């Protein structure tokens, strides 16, 4: 599974769990328990996303690093230290 899909899946499950804990706290004891449920659920939610978020950032920087070189990928020759690009005809 790609990192972005794993992150979105974990994000969806975490937000759902946070909403459920906040709603449950509200039903059990009102606003104070809802706030406690929200604080505890966001701490657990945040801890679960660390690895996926770091890997997504790493992939994003790797993608940004290769963007300027994309136009030179493919077939080319070098003559006197200068790259000569070859474009195939149709």
Secondary structure, DSSP 8 states (H G I E B T S, - for coil): --HHHHHHHHHHHHHHHHHHHHHHHHHHHSHHHHHHHHHHHHHHHHHHHHHHHHHHHHHHHHHHHHHTTGGG-S-EEEETTEEEE-----
